[in-house]
Amino acid sequence: MVSNGLSAEAATPVPADESTGLEVHPKNIRVLLVDDHTMFRETLRLMLDNESDIDVVGELGDGAQIQETVARLMPDVIVMDVNMPNVNGIQATSSLLNRFPQVRVVALSGYGHRQFVMEMLDAGATAYVVKSSASKQLVHAICSAAQGRIYLCPEAASTLVEVSRRGSATSLGEHGKQKRLGRRETEVLRLLAQGRSSPQIGEALHISPSTVDVHRRNIMNKLELRTVAELTKYAIRSGLTDM
C-alpha cells in the first residue's frame, strides 16, 4: 500500500518490528492529521503520541490549506478524513499528490462504502481505515503507508473485492492487457498487490530491488496505471491475488 522511497543500494537488511512485521524506519514518521472534528483529531493525536516512531507534526480542520501546510511541515504521511467541508478528502488527496507525489495518504472515514473507498484509492491514497477501527488499525496503516505499502482495513478490503467481482465485464478487457505482461512482470505485480516492498520482492524472486523497480515502472506504463492502489485493483480483477 510499494518500493518508492526505499533505497535500492541498501545492502544491510532493515530490521522489522516484531509486533507488525513491518520494516523499521531509521527516522520517525512525520504525520499530519486532517479531520474536521476537533475532538476526534485530539483523540488520534493522543493515541499516536504513544508511538515512539511516529511524530504528529500538525493538524488541519479541512483540506483548504493542505498544500501550504504540507510545503511547510513536509510530513511523510497524511491521515486524511474523507468527508470534510469546503475541500473534501478526495479532492484534497488528488490535488496534493499532483504537487507532492512522495507524500503518502491514509484515508480515514466513518464508512467503508464503495464510493468512498474507490474514489480515495483512485485519488491516490495508499491506505484506507474506517474510524471505528482506527484505534486498532491506524498505526499499522501509517507504518505501511510510510513504506509505500497498500493497507486496507477489512471493511475496505471487502468492498474492493466485491466491486472487483462484480466488474466481470471490465475484467474481460483486463485480460487483454494482462497478456502484454511478461512472466516476471506478472510475478512482480502479484507480489506488489500483496503489499511487498522492493527488497522483499527481490528476495522472493532472486533479483535486485532496482530490477524490481524497473519491472514496476514497466508494468505501470504497459497497463497505463499511475498508483500501486490501481495496480492492486487490477491484480484483483485479473485474478492474480485476493485481499
C-alpha positions in Angstrom: 0.0 0.0 0.0 5.4 0.0 -2.7 9.0 0.3 -3.5 9.1 4.1 -3.7 11.4 5.7 -1.2 13.3 2.5 -0.4 17.0 2.5 -1.3 17.9 0.1 -3.9 21.6 0.2 -2.8 21.0 -0.8 0.8 22.9 -4.0 1.4 22.1 -4.3 5.1 18.7 -5.8 5.9 16.3 -3.4 7.6 15.1 -4.6 11.0 11.5 -5.5 11.4 9.1 -4.5 14.2 8.1 -7.8 15.9 4.5 -6.6 16.6 3.7 -5.6 13.0 6.3 -7.4 10.9 7.0 -4.1 9.0 10.4 -2.6 8.4 11.5 -0.1 10.9 12.2 3.3 9.5 15.6 4.9 10.5 13.7 8.1 11.4 10.3 8.8 12.9 7.4 9.0 10.6 6.1 12.6 10.3 2.3 12.6 10.3 -0.2 15.4 9.5 -3.8 14.9 10.8 -6.6 16.3 8.6 -10.1 16.0 10.1 -12.9 18.5 10.7 -13.8 17.0 14.1 -11.5 18.6 16.7 -12.2 16.1 19.4 -11.6 13.2 17.1 -8.3 14.7 16.0 -7.3 15.2 19.6 -8.1 11.5 20.3 -5.9 10.4 17.3 -3.1 12.7 18.4 -3.1 11.3 21.9 -3.0 7.7 20.5 -0.2 8.4 18.1 1.8 10.3 20.7 2.2 7.0 22.4 4.1 5.6 19.4 7.8 6.1 19.6 8.4 6.1 15.9 5.6 8.5 14.9 5.6 12.3 15.3 2.4 14.2 14.7 3.7 17.4 13.2 0.5 19.3 12.6 -3.3 19.3 12.4 -5.9 20.7 10.0 -9.7 21.0 10.1 -10.3 20.8 6.4 -8.4 20.4 3.1 -8.4 24.0 2.0 -4.9 24.8 3.4 -3.4 21.4 2.9 -0.9 22.2 0.2 0.6 25.2 2.1 0.8 23.2 5.3 2.5 20.2 3.6 5.0 22.5 2.0 5.8 24.0 5.4 5.8 20.8 7.5 6.8 18.2 5.0 5.0 15.2 6.6 5.7 11.7 5.4 2.1 10.5 5.9 -1.2 12.4 6.0 -4.2 10.9 7.8 -7.0 12.3 5.7 -10.7 12.4 6.6 -12.8 11.7 3.5 -15.8 13.8 4.4 -14.9 17.4 5.2 -16.4 20.8 4.5 -15.0 23.1 1.8 -12.4 20.8 0.3 -13.1 17.1 1.0 -10.5 14.4 1.4 -10.9 13.1 -2.2 -10.3 16.5 -3.8 -7.5 17.3 -1.3 -5.7 14.0 -1.9 -5.9 14.3 -5.7 -4.6 17.8 -5.9 -2.0 17.3 -3.2 -0.4 14.2 -4.8 0.0 16.1 -8.1 2.3 18.5 -6.3 3.8 16.2 -3.6 3.8 12.7 -5.1 6.2 11.5 -2.4 3.6 12.0 0.4 1.5 9.0 1.4 -2.2 9.4 2.3 -4.1 7.3 4.8 -7.8 7.7 4.1 -9.9 7.8 7.3 -13.7 7.6 7.1 -16.7 6.8 9.1 -17.8 4.5 6.3 -16.5 1.7 4.1 -18.9 2.4 1.3 -17.9 1.6 -2.2 -17.9 5.2 -3.4 -15.6 6.5 -0.7 -13.2 3.5 -0.9 -12.9 3.6 -4.7 -12.7 7.4 -5.0 -10.0 7.7 -2.4 -7.9 4.9 -3.9 -8.4 6.5 -7.4 -7.2 9.8 -5.9 -4.0 8.1 -4.8 -4.5 7.1 -1.2 -2.2 4.3 -0.1 -4.3 3.1 2.8 -8.0 3.2 3.9 -9.2 2.8 7.5 -12.7 3.2 8.9 -12.9 5.4 12.0 -14.5 2.6 14.1 -11.3 0.6 13.6 -8.8 3.5 13.9 -7.7 2.6 17.5 -6.6 -0.9 16.3 -5.5 -0.3 12.7 -4.4 3.3 12.2 -0.8 2.8 13.4 -0.4 -0.2 11.2 -1.8 1.7 8.2 0.5 4.6 8.8 3.6 2.4 9.0 2.5 0.5 5.9 1.9 3.8 4.0 5.2 5.2 5.1 6.8 2.3 3.3 4.5 2.8 0.3 2.7 -0.4 1.0 -1.1 -0.7 0.5 -3.1 -1.2 3.6 -6.9 -1.7 3.6 -9.0 -2.3 6.7 -11.3 -5.4 6.5 -14.3 -3.3 5.6 -12.5 -1.5 2.7 -10.9 -4.8 1.5 -14.3 -6.5 1.4 -15.7 -3.6 -0.6 -12.8 -3.7 -3.1 -13.2 -7.4 -3.6 -17.0 -7.1 -4.1 -16.5 -4.4 -6.6 -13.9 -6.4 -8.5 -16.0 -9.5 -8.6 -19.0 -7.5 -10.0 -16.8 -6.0 -12.6 -16.7 -9.1 -14.7 -17.3 -7.2 -18.0 -14.3 -5.0 -17.1 -12.2 -7.9 -16.2 -12.6 -9.4 -19.7 -10.9 -6.3 -21.1 -8.2 -6.5 -18.3 -7.1 -10.0 -19.5 -6.2 -8.5 -22.8 -3.9 -6.1 -21.0 -2.5 -9.0 -18.9 -1.3 -10.8 -22.0 1.0 -7.9 -22.6 2.9 -8.5 -19.3 5.8 -10.9 -19.3 6.1 -13.8 -16.8 8.4 -11.9 -14.5 6.3 -8.8 -14.7 3.2 -10.8 -13.7 5.1 -12.2 -10.7 6.2 -8.8 -9.6 2.7 -7.4 -10.0 1.3 -10.2 -7.8 3.7 -9.5 -5.0 3.2 -5.7 -5.3 -0.5 -6.2 -4.9 0.2 -8.2 -1.7 2.0 -5.2 -0.2 5.5 -6.4 -0.6 8.4 -3.9 -0.8 11.1 -3.9 -3.5 13.7 -5.7 -1.3 11.1 -8.3 -0.2 10.1 -8.9 -3.9 13.7 -9.0 -4.9 14.5 -11.6 -2.3 11.5 -13.8 -3.2 12.3 -13.7 -6.9 16.1 -13.6 -6.5 16.6 -10.3 -8.3 17.8 -6.9 -7.1 15.5 -4.3 -5.7 16.5 -1.9 -8.5 15.4 -4.6 -11.0 12.0 -4.8 -9.2 11.6 -1.0 -9.6 12.3 -1.3 -13.3 9.6 -4.0 -13.6 7.2 -1.9 -11.6 7.6 1.1 -13.9 7.3 -1.1 -17.0 4.1 -2.6 -15.6 2.5 0.8 -14.9 3.4 2.0 -18.3 2.0 -1.0 -20.1 -1.2 -1.0 -18.1 -1.5 2.8 -18.1 -1.8 2.9 -14.3 -0.4 5.6 -12.0 -0.5 4.2 -8.5 0.0 1.0 -6.6 -3.6 1.2 -5.5 -4.6 1.0 -9.1 -2.2 -1.9 -9.6 -3.8 -3.7 -6.6 -7.3 -3.3 -8.1 -6.1 -4.5 -11.4 -4.5 -7.6 -9.9 -7.7 -8.5 -8.1 -9.8 -8.1 -11.2 -7.3 -10.2 -13.1 -7.4 -13.0 -10.5 -3.7 -12.5 -9.6 -4.4 -12.0 -5.9 -7.2 -11.5 -3.4 -7.4 -9.4 -0.3 
